[in-house]
Amino acid sequence: MIPARLRREPSLARRLVVGAVLWSLLVLGLGGYTLSGLYRDSVLRGLDRELENNLLTLLAGLTTDSTGVVSLAKPPTDPRYERVYSGRYWAVLPMGSGEAGTAKAVPGEFTPLFQSRSVWDSPDFWPLEWAHTGGKTGSLPAGQKGFASAPGPDEQKLRILGQSVRLPDRPEPILLLMAADSRPALADARQFTATLMLSLAALCGVLVSAILIQVRIGLAPLRRLSEDFKHVARGDADRLSGSYPREVAPLASEVNVLLDANREIVERARTHVGNLAHALKTPISVLLNEAREHEGGFSAIVRRQAEAMSANVTHYLKRAQAAARAENARARTEAKPVLEDLVRVIGKLYARDRELAFRFDMPGGIPAGGTGFVFRGERQDLEEMAGNLLDNAGKWARSRVVLNLRAAESAPGANEPAMIEIAVEDDGPGLAPEAREAAIRRGVRLDESAPGTGLGLSIVDELARAYGGFLTLGESRLGGLRAVIRLPGTG
């Protein structure tokens, strides 16, 4: 049985899977964010290069005569410049001479010298303050380029490139402007981001599946080791005999060493107990025989104490034998016929003296596909435990004793071995809650008027614990005592 504290701990597989998934999500998220930003920057840089190339084309087509009049011999040939509000625009603006050789728009003379047809009838298309770039006061320095963003027609978001130049025979500089709607480029970037996110999500799903498969394959030796531990715990095997990887093999070897050492210690202790018990039986028998041949108070005291010692010696011999049988847990006993026979035999014994009905019952019925419940242990130990409970119930019952056999219920999700439950109920006076624990202690007799040594319930409890089970006492639905033993078994 796995302790509740350990069941609350997350499994190793869960830790590995959760850790790997979190790291994968982090790496993929950062990678996706970085790639999306790089693509967006790349798209905008491509748009800027296009503006620069078209600006050079516009600059190459400008000429001046001897009077400084500017003419445009060859405008840019991109057909989008001919379509109204197409998202591609250019213009040539007159500039004045500013401080420190900077180019400055002339107030009242903002009418472009030349502009693309796509600008159409938007004379205020190019804002005067556009020339204030870089957060500096003043206009764009002569011969320098600068980028800016501004709203355009039809809610367009314009990316604008400007350059102030000086032409021969013209004292004032002119400002060349080239603009493009950045929305298509940004839409491409958003489309790339959406496609990238979907691709990364699919990749994440593939990675998670691969992680689950890898963890399952990688931890398979540990699951095999756990199954081998269960076989040892159930008594199906004496040692861990599987083939394990190098990382797990030392653990299996150490466990086998501990199992061998523990088996040797238990066997040695069991032998000593048996030898001691057998050595005491003869002197105790002599004392009993001598005490029975003489009458008197002293002989009676000796007889009672010798009988108590004999009962204790018998008890510990049975306990050692039961422990030896429990060690060999390969034994299997069909519980239903054994318990039915016990109920019938003990019922007949008590029916001689008084009207007392014994009944065997299986509330859940026989498990599907089986003939009854199987106790993983020796038949004589099952008879010893159930017989003691039936005998104890028969002593105190008024009219009825019922023995129920069924599968023990486990907590939801609990990884516990299969158990069977044997409950014996009577309609006698029962026991107070504070007296139930004392009744299980060895040698305790709650009513000295009743026959016995007070070892019955103690023997049941110790035998059950030897097999990995336990005994509990409670209140019966019949009004008396309800004694329940849980034992390893299957349906």
C-alpha positions in Angstrom: 0.0 0.0 0.0 1.4 3.4 -1.0 1.3 6.0 1.8 -1.1 8.9 1.2 1.8 11.4 1.6 3.6 9.7 -1.3 0.5 9.5 -3.5 0.2 13.3 -3.2 3.7 13.7 -4.6 3.8 14.4 -8.4 5.1 11.4 -10.4 8.5 11.5 -12.1 6.8 11.2 -15.5 4.6 14.2 -14.8 7.6 16.3 -13.6 9.6 15.4 -16.8 6.6 16.0 -19.1 5.6 19.3 -17.4 9.2 20.6 -17.3 9.9 19.7 -21.0 6.5 21.2 -22.1 7.1 24.4 -20.3 10.6 24.8 -21.7 9.3 24.0 -25.2 6.6 26.6 -24.9 9.1 29.1 -23.6 11.6 28.5 -26.4 8.9 28.3 -29.1 7.2 31.5 -27.8 10.5 33.5 -27.7 11.5 32.1 -31.1 8.1 33.0 -32.6 8.2 36.5 -31.1 11.8 37.0 -32.4 11.1 35.7 -35.9 7.9 37.8 -36.2 9.8 40.9 -35.2 12.6 40.2 -37.5 10.3 39.6 -40.5 8.4 42.8 -39.7 11.6 44.8 -39.6 12.8 43.1 -42.8 9.5 44.1 -44.6 9.8 47.7 -43.5 13.5 47.8 -44.5 12.5 46.5 -47.9 9.9 49.3 -48.2 12.6 51.8 -47.2 15.0 50.5 -49.9 12.2 50.8 -52.4 11.6 54.5 -51.4 15.4 55.2 -51.6 15.7 53.7 -55.1 12.7 55.6 -56.4 14.0 58.8 -54.8 17.3 58.3 -56.6 15.3 57.9 -59.9 13.4 61.1 -59.1 16.6 63.0 -58.4 18.2 61.7 -61.6 15.4 63.2 -63.6 15.7 66.8 -62.2 17.6 69.5 -64.1 18.0 73.3 -63.8 18.6 76.0 -66.4 20.8 79.1 -66.1 18.1 81.0 -64.3 17.7 78.3 -61.6 14.3 77.1 -62.9 13.9 73.4 -62.0 12.5 71.0 -64.6 11.7 67.3 -64.5 13.0 65.6 -67.5 12.0 62.0 -66.6 9.6 61.3 -63.7 9.5 57.8 -62.0 7.8 55.3 -64.2 6.1 53.1 -61.7 2.4 53.0 -62.8 1.2 53.2 -59.3 2.3 56.9 -59.3 -0.3 57.5 -62.0 -3.2 56.0 -60.1 -5.1 58.3 -57.7 -4.5 57.5 -54.0 -2.7 54.3 -55.0 -0.5 54.3 -51.9 2.6 55.4 -53.8 3.4 59.2 -54.0 6.3 61.6 -54.7 6.7 65.3 -54.7 9.4 68.1 -55.2 8.9 71.0 -52.8 10.7 74.4 -52.8 12.8 75.2 -49.8 14.3 78.3 -48.3 17.8 78.8 -46.8 17.8 78.2 -43.0 20.4 78.6 -40.3 23.6 76.7 -40.5 22.9 75.6 -44.0 19.7 73.7 -43.2 16.8 73.4 -45.6 13.5 75.0 -44.5 10.1 75.1 -46.0 9.2 78.6 -47.2 5.9 79.9 -45.6 3.3 80.6 -48.2 5.3 78.8 -50.9 4.5 75.2 -50.0 3.0 74.4 -53.4 5.0 71.5 -54.8 7.1 72.2 -57.9 6.2 68.7 -59.1 4.2 65.8 -57.7 2.8 62.5 -58.8 -0.7 62.2 -60.3 -1.6 59.8 -57.4 -1.6 62.8 -55.0 -4.5 64.3 -57.0 -6.1 67.3 -55.4 -4.5 67.1 -51.9 -2.4 70.3 -51.7 -1.9 69.8 -47.9 -0.8 66.2 -48.5 2.7 66.9 -47.3 2.7 68.5 -43.8 5.2 71.3 -43.2 6.3 69.9 -39.9 7.4 66.7 -41.5 10.8 68.3 -42.1 11.4 68.4 -38.3 13.0 65.0 -38.0 15.1 63.4 -35.3 13.5 65.5 -32.6 15.6 68.6 -33.6 14.4 72.1 -34.1 14.7 73.1 -37.7 14.4 71.5 -41.0 16.2 68.6 -42.7 19.9 69.5 -43.1 20.9 70.1 -46.7 22.0 66.9 -48.4 20.6 64.6 -45.6 17.9 62.0 -45.7 15.2 61.3 -43.1 12.2 59.0 -42.6 8.9 59.9 -41.0 5.4 58.6 -40.7 2.2 60.5 -41.5 -1.5 59.8 -42.2 -2.4 59.8 -45.9 -5.7 59.8 -47.9 -8.2 56.9 -47.3 -6.7 56.4 -43.8 -3.4 55.2 -45.3 -0.4 55.0 -43.0 2.4 56.6 -45.0 6.1 55.8 -44.7 7.9 59.0 -46.0 11.4 59.4 -47.1 12.7 63.0 -47.6 16.0 64.5 -48.8 16.9 68.1 -49.3 19.3 68.7 -52.2 21.0 71.7 -53.9 20.9 71.8 -57.7 23.3 73.8 -59.9 22.4 77.4 -60.6 19.7 77.4 -57.9 20.6 79.0 -54.6 17.7 77.6 -52.6 17.6 73.9 -51.8 14.6 71.7 -52.8 13.0 68.9 -50.9 12.4 65.6 -52.6 9.7 63.4 -50.9 8.9 59.8 -51.6 6.0 58.1 -49.7 4.4 54.6 -49.7 1.4 53.1 -47.8 2.9 50.8 -45.1 -0.4 48.9 -44.5 0.2 46.2 -47.2 3.7 45.5 -45.8 2.3 45.4 -42.2 -0.5 43.1 -43.4 2.1 40.8 -44.9 3.9 40.9 -41.6 0.7 40.0 -39.7 -0.1 37.2 -42.1 3.4 35.8 -41.6 3.0 36.1 -37.8 -0.3 34.2 -37.9 1.1 31.5 -40.1 4.2 31.3 -37.9 2.1 30.9 -34.8 0.0 28.1 -36.3 3.2 26.4 -37.5 4.7 26.7 -34.0 1.5 25.5 -32.4 1.6 22.4 -34.6 5.3 22.0 -33.9 4.5 22.3 -30.1 1.9 19.5 -30.5 4.4 17.3 -32.2 7.0 18.0 -29.6 4.6 17.3 -26.7 3.7 14.0 -28.3 7.4 13.2 -28.8 8.1 14.1 -25.2 5.3 11.8 -23.9 6.6 9.0 -26.0 10.1 9.6 -24.9 9.2 9.8 -21.3 7.1 6.6 -21.5 9.9 4.7 -23.2 12.6 6.2 -20.9 10.7 5.4 -17.7 9.6 1.9 -18.9 12.4 0.2 -16.8 11.2 2.0 -13.7 7.6 0.8 -14.3 9.0 -2.7 -14.8 11.0 -2.4 -11.6 7.8 -1.2 -9.8 5.9 -4.3 -11.1 8.7 -6.5 -9.9 8.5 -4.9 -6.5 4.8 -5.7 -6.5 5.5 -9.4 -7.3 8.0 -9.5 -4.4 5.5 -7.8 -2.1 2.8 -10.3 -3.1 5.1 -13.2 -2.6 5.1 -14.2 -6.3 8.9 -13.8 -6.4 11.7 -13.8 -3.8 14.0 -11.3 -5.5 14.1 -8.7 -8.3 15.2 -10.8 -11.2 14.5 -8.5 -14.2 17.1 -7.0 -16.6 17.5 -3.3 -15.9 19.5 -0.5 -17.5 22.8 0.6 -16.0 21.2 3.5 -14.1 18.7 1.2 -12.4 20.6 -2.0 -12.0 22.6 -0.8 -8.9 19.3 0.0 -7.1 17.9 -3.5 -8.0 21.1 -5.1 -6.7 21.0 -3.2 -3.4 17.3 -4.1 -2.9 18.1 -7.8 -3.5 20.8 -7.6 -0.9 18.4 -6.0 1.6 15.8 -8.7 0.8 18.3 -11.5 1.3 19.5 -9.9 4.6 16.0 -9.3 5.8 14.9 -12.9 5.0 17.9 -14.2 6.8 17.2 -12.1 9.9 13.6 -13.0 10.0 14.4 -16.7 9.6 16.9 -16.6 12.4 14.5 -14.8 14.7 11.7 -17.2 13.9 14.0 -20.1 14.6 15.0 -18.7 18.0 11.3 -18.1 18.9 10.4 -21.6 17.9 13.3 -23.1 19.8 12.5 -21.1 22.9 8.8 -22.0 22.8 9.6 -25.7 22.4 12.1 -25.6 25.2 9.5 -24.1 27.5 6.7 -26.5 26.7 8.2 -29.4 28.6 8.9 -27.5 31.9 5.4 -26.0 31.7 3.9 -29.4 31.2 5.7 -30.7 34.3 4.5 -27.8 36.4 0.9 -28.3 35.3 1.0 -32.0 36.0 2.5 -31.4 39.5 0.0 -28.7 40.3 -2.9 -30.9 39.3 -1.7 -33.7 41.7 -1.8 -31.4 44.7 -4.7 -29.4 46.1 -4.4 -26.1 47.8 -4.0 -22.4 47.2 -0.4 -22.5 46.1 -1.1 -25.3 43.6 -4.0 -23.3 42.2 -1.8 -20.3 41.7 0.9 -22.4 40.0 -1.7 -24.1 37.8 -3.2 -20.7 36.6 0.2 -19.2 35.9 1.4 -22.3 34.1 -1.7 -22.4 32.0 -1.1 -18.7 31.1 2.4 -19.5 30.2 1.3 -22.4 28.1 -1.3 -20.2 26.3 1.4 -17.6 25.6 3.8 -20.2 24.3 1.1 -21.7 22.0 0.3 -18.1 20.9 3.8 -17.3 19.9 4.3 -20.6 18.2 1.2 -20.0 16.1 2.4 -16.5 15.4 5.8 -17.7 14.2 4.2 -20.4 12.1 1.8 -17.8 10.6 4.6 -15.5 9.9 6.4 -18.3 8.1 3.3 -19.1 6.1 2.7 -15.4 5.3 6.3 -15.2 4.0 5.3 -17.7 1.5 2.5 -15.7 0.0 2.2 -17.9 -3.1 -0.4 -19.9 -1.3 -4.0 -19.3 -2.5 -7.2 -20.2 -0.7 -10.8 -20.1 -2.0 -12.5 -18.1 0.8 -16.1 -18.9 0.1 -16.1 -22.6 0.8 -13.9 -22.3 3.8 -16.1 -19.6 5.4 -19.3 -21.5 4.6 -17.9 -24.6 6.3 -16.9 -22.6 9.4 -20.3 -21.0 9.7 -22.0 -24.3 9.4 -19.7 -26.1 11.9 -19.6 -23.4 14.6 -23.3 -22.8 14.1 -24.0 -26.4 15.0 -21.8 -26.2 18.1 -23.7 -23.3 19.5 -27.1 -24.6 18.4 -26.7 -27.5 20.9 -27.0 -25.1 23.9 -29.2 -22.3 22.8 -31.2 -20.9 19.9 -28.5 -19.2 17.9 -28.6 -18.7 14.1 -25.4 -18.4 12.1 -25.6 -17.1 8.5 -23.1 -16.7 5.6 -23.7 -13.9 3.1 -22.0 -12.3 0.1 -23.6 -8.8 -0.3 -21.9 -8.1 -3.6 -22.4 -11.6 -5.0 -19.7 -13.6 -6.7 -17.3 -11.5 -8.8 -17.8 -11.7 -12.6 -15.8 -14.4 -14.2 -14.9 -16.0 -10.8 -16.1 -18.7 -8.5 -15.6 -16.8 -5.3 -13.0 -14.7 -3.4 -9.4 -15.9 -3.2 -7.3 -15.2 -0.1 -3.6 -14.9 -0.8 -2.5 -17.1 2.2 -2.9 -20.5 3.9 -6.3 -22.1 4.5 -5.5 -22.8 8.2 -4.7 -19.2 8.9 -8.0 -18.1 7.3 -9.8 -20.7 9.4 -8.0 -19.4 12.5 -9.0 -15.8 11.9 -12.6 -16.3 10.9 -13.1 -19.1 13.4 -12.0 -16.8 16.3 -14.3 -14.0 15.1 -17.2 -16.4 14.8 -16.5 -18.0 18.2 -16.3 -14.6 19.9 -19.6 -13.5 18.3 -21.2 -16.8 19.3 -20.3 -16.2 23.0 -22.1 -12.8 23.1 -24.8 -13.0 20.5 -28.5 -13.2 21.6 -29.9 -14.9 18.5 -28.0 -14.0 15.3 -24.5 -14.1 13.9 -23.9 -13.0 10.3 -20.6 -13.4 8.3 -20.3 -11.2 5.2 -17.7 -11.7 2.5 -17.1 -9.0 -0.1 -14.4 -7.0 -1.9 -12.9 -4.2 0.2 -13.5 -0.7 -1.2 -10.4 1.4 -2.0 -10.2 5.2 -2.0 -10.8 6.7 -5.5 -7.6 6.7 -7.5 -5.7 4.9 -4.8 -2.9 2.6 -6.0 -3.6 -0.2 -3.5 -3.5 -4.0 -3.8 -6.7 -5.9 -4.0 -8.2 -6.8 -0.6 -11.2 -8.9 0.6 -13.3 -8.0 3.6 -14.7 -10.5 6.1 -17.2 -9.0 8.5 -18.7 -10.8 11.5 -21.7 -9.2 13.2 -23.8 -10.2 16.1 -26.8 -8.9 18.0 -25.2 -9.0 21.4 -24.4 -6.2 23.8 -21.5 -4.9 21.7 -18.5 -2.9 23.0 -18.1 0.8 23.9 -15.8 2.7 21.5 -13.2 3.1 24.2 -13.2 -0.6 24.9 -12.7 -1.8 21.3 -9.0 -0.9 21.1 -8.3 -2.6 24.4 -10.2 -5.8 23.2 -7.5 -6.3 20.5 -4.6 -6.2 22.9 -3.1 -9.5 23.7 -4.5 -11.3 26.8 -7.2 -8.6 27.6 -10.5 -10.1 28.8 -13.2 -7.5 29.2 -15.5 -10.0 30.9 -13.8 -12.6 33.2 -17.0 -14.6 33.4 -16.7 -15.6 29.8 -14.4 -18.6 29.0 -11.1 -18.1 27.2 -7.7 -16.6 27.6 -8.3 -13.2 25.9 -6.0 -14.1 23.0 -8.7 -14.6 20.3 -8.9 -11.1 18.8 -5.2 -10.5 19.4 -4.4 -13.6 17.3 -6.8 -12.5 14.6 -5.1 -9.0 14.5 -1.6 -10.4 14.4 -2.4 -13.0 11.7 -4.1 -10.3 9.6 -1.1 -7.9 10.0 1.3 -10.8 9.1 -0.4 -10.9 5.7 -0.5 -7.1 5.3 -4.1 -6.8 6.5 -5.8 -5.5 9.7 -8.7 -6.0 12.1 -11.1 -3.2 13.1 -14.0 -3.3 15.5 -17.2 -1.2 15.2 -20.9 -1.2 15.8 -23.0 -3.8 14.1 -26.3 -3.0 12.3 -27.7 -5.9 14.3 -27.0 -3.9 17.5 -23.9 -5.8 18.7 -20.2 -5.9 17.7 -19.0 -5.8 14.1 -15.5 -7.2 13.6 -13.9 -6.7 10.2 -10.7 -8.1 8.8 -9.2 -7.0 5.5 -6.9 -9.4 3.9 -5.0 -9.5 0.6 -7.1 -11.3 -2.0 -8.8 -11.2 -5.4 -12.2 -11.7 -6.7 
